[in-house]
Amino acid sequence: MICTLRRLQQVSDPQSLSDEMSAFGISGGLPTSFKRIFMSHPHVEERIETLENT
């Protein structure tokens, strides 16, 4: 599961977009606590960390 999440993280990394395509990507780092309320899933980094600590 951790390997799959790491692969997903690599594929969805917004820095991997070319300059021409970066305007179409969604980026912005970690959400503020208010935005976090509306998230359906935790960030991939948090999921990996949780799995590693169990």
TORPA-4810 file (N, C-alpha, C, O; in nm, 3 decimals):
<nodes>
NODE_1_0.083_-0.119_0.000_0.000_0.000_0.000_0.087_0.125_0.000_0.057_0.222_-0.070_M
NODE_2_0.195_0.124_0.077_0.284_0.241_0.083_0.347_0.265_-0.054_0.356_0.380_-0.098_I
NODE_3_0.390_0.160_-0.120_0.450_0.174_-0.254_0.351_0.236_-0.353_0.386_0.322_-0.433_C
NODE_4_0.227_0.192_-0.344_0.124_0.246_-0.433_0.100_0.393_-0.406_0.087_0.472_-0.500_T
NODE_5_0.094_0.432_-0.279_0.074_0.573_-0.245_0.193_0.658_-0.289_0.175_0.771_-0.334_L
NODE_6_0.314_0.605_-0.276_0.432_0.681_-0.322_0.429_0.701_-0.473_0.465_0.808_-0.522_R
NODE_7_0.386_0.599_-0.545_0.375_0.610_-0.691_0.269_0.713_-0.727_0.289_0.794_-0.817_R
NODE_8_0.157_0.710_-0.659_0.051_0.808_-0.681_0.102_0.948_-0.652_0.069_1.043_-0.724_L
NODE_9_0.181_0.962_-0.548_0.239_1.091_-0.513_0.331_1.142_-0.624_0.328_1.260_-0.657_Q
NODE_10_0.411_1.056_-0.682_0.501_1.095_-0.791_0.423_1.137_-0.915_0.458_1.235_-0.981_Q
NODE_11_0.319_1.063_-0.946_0.240_1.090_-1.066_0.163_1.220_-1.053_0.147_1.293_-1.151_V
NODE_12_0.115_1.251_-0.933_0.032_1.369_-0.915_0.111_1.491_-0.867_0.051_1.591_-0.828_S
NODE_13_0.243_1.484_-0.869_0.328_1.595_-0.823_0.313_1.715_-0.916_0.347_1.704_-1.034_D
NODE_14_0.262_1.831_-0.867_0.240_1.946_-0.955_0.369_2.006_-1.010_0.364_2.073_-1.114_P
NODE_15_0.485_1.985_-0.946_0.609_2.039_-0.998_0.655_1.967_-1.123_0.742_2.016_-1.195_Q
NODE_16_0.599_1.850_-1.151_0.641_1.775_-1.268_0.579_1.828_-1.398_0.612_1.780_-1.506_S
NODE_17_0.489_1.926_-1.387_0.428_1.983_-1.506_0.525_2.077_-1.577_0.603_2.147_-1.513_L
NODE_18_0.520_2.078_-1.708_0.603_2.171_-1.784_0.551_2.313_-1.763_0.438_2.332_-1.718_S
NODE_19_0.632_2.412_-1.796_0.591_2.551_-1.779_0.464_2.583_-1.857_0.379_2.659_-1.810_D
NODE_20_0.452_2.526_-1.976_0.334_2.552_-2.059_0.206_2.495_-1.997_0.098_2.551_-2.015_E
NODE_21_0.219_2.386_-1.925_0.102_2.319_-1.869_0.077_2.355_-1.722_-0.028_2.319_-1.669_M
NODE_22_0.169_2.423_-1.657_0.155_2.449_-1.514_0.032_2.533_-1.481_-0.021_2.524_-1.371_S
NODE_23_-0.013_2.615_-1.576_-0.133_2.697_-1.551_-0.258_2.610_-1.536_-0.356_2.653_-1.476_A
NODE_24_-0.254_2.489_-1.590_-0.369_2.400_-1.582_-0.366_2.309_-1.460_-0.463_2.239_-1.431_F
NODE_25_-0.254_2.309_-1.388_-0.241_2.225_-1.270_-0.298_2.294_-1.147_-0.309_2.416_-1.142_G
NODE_26_-0.332_2.213_-1.049_-0.380_2.267_-0.923_-0.268_2.249_-0.821_-0.225_2.137_-0.795_I
NODE_27_-0.222_2.358_-0.765_-0.118_2.350_-0.664_-0.151_2.447_-0.552_-0.250_2.520_-0.559_S
NODE_28_-0.070_2.447_-0.450_-0.095_2.537_-0.340_-0.050_2.483_-0.207_-0.079_2.543_-0.103_G
NODE_29_0.019_2.371_-0.207_0.070_2.319_-0.081_-0.040_2.262_0.007_-0.150_2.231_-0.038_G
NODE_30_-0.007_2.250_0.133_-0.104_2.196_0.229_-0.215_2.296_0.254_-0.190_2.416_0.262_L
NODE_31_-0.336_2.248_0.267_-0.449_2.339_0.288_-0.451_2.398_0.428_-0.394_2.342_0.522_P
NODE_32_-0.515_2.511_0.441_-0.534_2.571_0.572_-0.636_2.487_0.648_-0.702_2.401_0.590_T
NODE_33_-0.650_2.512_0.776_-0.742_2.431_0.856_-0.886_2.444_0.805_-0.963_2.348_0.815_S
NODE_34_-0.923_2.560_0.753_-1.059_2.577_0.702_-1.081_2.492_0.577_-1.185_2.426_0.565_F
NODE_35_-0.987_2.492_0.486_-0.999_2.412_0.365_-0.998_2.263_0.398_-1.060_2.182_0.328_K
NODE_36_-0.928_2.229_0.504_-0.914_2.089_0.544_-1.049_2.026_0.578_-1.067_1.905_0.562_R
NODE_37_-1.142_2.105_0.623_-1.275_2.056_0.657_-1.343_1.992_0.536_-1.418_1.896_0.550_I
NODE_38_-1.316_2.047_0.417_-1.384_2.002_0.296_-1.308_1.893_0.220_-1.354_1.847_0.116_F
NODE_39_-1.194_1.852_0.271_-1.117_1.746_0.206_-1.187_1.612_0.225_-1.235_1.581_0.334_M
NODE_40_-1.191_1.532_0.118_-1.253_1.400_0.130_-1.151_1.296_0.177_-1.189_1.193_0.233_S
NODE_41_-1.021_1.322_0.155_-0.916_1.229_0.194_-0.797_1.308_0.246_-0.775_1.422_0.202_H
NODE_42_-0.719_1.251_0.337_-0.595_1.319_0.380_-0.494_1.319_0.266_-0.505_1.240_0.171_P
NODE_43_-0.396_1.405_0.275_-0.290_1.410_0.174_-0.214_1.279_0.171_-0.208_1.206_0.270_H
NODE_44_-0.157_1.250_0.057_-0.083_1.125_0.038_0.028_1.113_0.141_0.052_1.005_0.195_V
NODE_45_0.098_1.224_0.168_0.208_1.221_0.266_0.157_1.176_0.403_0.223_1.098_0.471_E
NODE_46_0.041_1.225_0.442_-0.016_1.187_0.571_-0.057_1.041_0.574_-0.041_0.974_0.676_E
NODE_47_-0.109_0.991_0.463_-0.148_0.850_0.456_-0.026_0.760_0.467_-0.028_0.659_0.537_R
NODE_48_0.082_0.797_0.397_0.205_0.718_0.402_0.260_0.718_0.544_0.299_0.613_0.596_I
NODE_49_0.264_0.835_0.607_0.317_0.846_0.743_0.236_0.761_0.841_0.293_0.694_0.927_E
NODE_50_0.105_0.763_0.826_0.019_0.683_0.913_0.047_0.534_0.895_0.054_0.460_0.993_T
NODE_51_0.062_0.490_0.771_0.091_0.349_0.746_0.228_0.308_0.799_0.244_0.198_0.850_L
NODE_52_0.325_0.397_0.785_0.460_0.365_0.835_0.464_0.357_0.987_0.546_0.282_1.042_E
NODE_53_0.379_0.431_1.054_0.379_0.433_1.201_0.291_0.326_1.263_0.284_0.315_1.385_N
NODE_54_0.224_0.246_1.179_0.140_0.139_1.236_0.208_0.006_1.226_0.152_-0.095_1.268_T
</nodes>
